[in-house]
């Protein structure tokens, strides 16, 4: 289960790469997980992620984006075997 994410306090700005941190209540199996950037026209692009400094934290590399509406759609497997699927909507501003 997701417990927090950095987009709440750190917005993404247009035309510069960034990162988003997601925090879960258990250790994540990155090799079994998928995170997609969803953009206009329901376009899905697979993003790369790495483990964060804390257990249950993953860091997602966000490419430079133009201003607009986006979402992160993820399927994340916890080390205990349960699957978390969710969508986080966000806006990119100039």
Secondary structure, DSSP 8 states (H G I E B T S, - for coil): -EEEEGGGTS-EETTS-EEEEEEESS-EEEEEEEEEEEETTTEEEE--EEE-SSTTEEEEEE----SEEEEEEEEEEETTS-EEEEEEEEEEE-
